[in-house]
Amino acid sequence: MFGSKSLAARFKKRGFNYIFLTMADKGHSVTGSPMHDNLDMILWFIDRYVYQGKHWQLDATLKDQNAPVEKGGSVWGVVE
């Protein structure tokens, strides 16, 4: 009911700004990795959405072709 995909759909419907990334072929092992592995993207988000005042909705799927496939998908989102 309140998973990341459900929340992204609600944010989109209500016109909220957000970035929603799905990690393809990954399980919950990647849950904490965005804060460590994607710092550049987080800073990009802050610059564009906060400082530049952009009003974007971004949905993307990231697939690492070199990484092993894990059972279950995992998602994370950054919301303004």
C-alpha positions in Angstrom: 0.0 0.0 0.0 2.8 2.4 0.8 5.7 0.9 -1.1 8.0 3.2 -3.1 6.2 2.6 -6.4 2.9 3.4 -4.8 4.3 6.6 -3.3 5.8 7.7 -6.6 2.4 7.2 -8.3 0.8 9.4 -5.6 3.5 12.0 -5.9 3.1 12.1 -9.7 -0.7 12.5 -9.4 -0.4 15.3 -6.9 2.3 17.1 -8.9 5.1 16.7 -6.3 8.7 17.0 -7.4 10.6 13.7 -7.1 13.3 11.4 -8.3 12.4 7.7 -8.2 15.0 5.1 -9.1 14.4 1.4 -9.4 17.5 -0.9 -9.0 16.8 -3.7 -11.6 17.6 -7.3 -10.5 18.5 -6.3 -7.0 17.1 -7.4 -3.7 16.9 -5.5 -0.4 20.7 -5.6 -0.1 20.8 -2.3 -1.9 18.5 -0.5 0.5 21.2 1.6 2.2 23.6 1.9 -0.8 22.0 5.1 -2.4 23.3 7.2 0.5 26.8 5.9 -0.1 27.0 5.0 -3.8 24.9 7.8 -5.3 26.1 10.9 -3.4 26.7 12.8 -6.7 23.1 12.2 -7.7 21.8 13.3 -4.3 23.8 16.5 -4.6 22.6 17.0 -8.2 19.0 16.7 -6.9 19.6 19.3 -4.2 21.2 21.7 -6.7 18.4 21.3 -9.3 15.3 21.0 -7.1 16.3 23.2 -4.2 18.7 25.8 -5.4 17.6 26.1 -9.0 13.9 25.6 -8.3 13.3 22.9 -10.9 9.9 21.2 -10.9 10.6 17.8 -12.3 9.3 14.3 -11.9 11.9 11.7 -12.7 11.4 7.9 -12.9 14.3 5.7 -13.9 15.5 2.1 -13.8 19.1 1.4 -13.2 20.6 -1.9 -14.3 24.2 -2.8 -13.7 25.0 -5.2 -16.5 28.1 -6.5 -14.6 26.3 -7.2 -11.3 24.9 -10.5 -10.3 21.1 -10.9 -10.3 19.4 -11.0 -6.9 16.0 -12.2 -6.0 13.4 -9.5 -5.4 13.4 -5.9 -6.5 14.4 -3.0 -4.4 13.6 0.7 -4.9 14.5 4.0 -3.4 13.3 7.5 -4.0 14.2 11.0 -3.2 11.3 13.4 -2.7 11.2 17.1 -2.3 
